[in-house]
Amino acid sequence: MSEMRKIKVRFKKTEARADADKWITVHPHSGKGTPALIGEDGTVKAGMGGKFNGKHISQAKNEGNSNQKSQSGQENGKLSNSEGKNTPKKVEAVKRGDLTITVNEDGSVSVMKGIDAIDLPFGEKISSVEELEASGSKSNKDLAKVVRDRGLTHIMGGRVALNSAEAAAIKEAKNNNPNVIKKREAMAKSVKENMERDNEIRDIKRGYKNQGDAAKDKENIDRVVAAIMRGD
């Protein structure tokens, strides 16, 4: 009888241990659940691919959440990087002596000579000396001579003389600015619509549409639109 009682006691303890092990569903990523066999003390005994066997269930959950945050951070980082490509940035395009030329976030250009700002009342257009000379204007030819005499090749806004590298740097900074691109696209669309409307009115007035004129019209429109998008 004594031996039988001992066996019975051992059986009850074994039975109790078996009852203490429970299968639960773990949601470490707040997504699809994963089955796990958990002991009475919270130790993972099976399930979850065996990755957390012998570890406390809290450790498995914490590691899962940590992985989720890491993945989320990477995804957000990718998104931020992607957005960063489209986020306007201030670019210091020219730094020569005390002359600093900056393309701002909105695409405008700031010119500083030391601590003094230089206004550009005639706009920010950059012209080469060849363009000035070819314009036929005496004032432009005189301006081109002044620029050449200084050993430079371009002028911005009729006031700021530049070398070719500086002119290219400013143009590149503006061409890569999302705000500038949007403005040019809007301008190009408006100009294209106006040109198409003018061509249509011309055809209506003369009572016919010439195929040769249509091809030339398209070529002219494409040329003007391309020039606007380049910032010419």
PyMOL commands that set and color helices and strands:
alter all, ss='L'
color gray80, all
select helices_A, chain A and resi 2-20+48-50+57-85+129-134+138-149+164-175+178-206+211-230
alter helices_A, ss='H'
color red, helices_A
select strands_A, chain A and resi 22-26+34-38+44-47+91-96+99-103+109-113+116-118+126-128+154-156+160-162
alter strands_A, ss='S'
color yellow, strands_A
deselect
rebuild
show_as cartoon
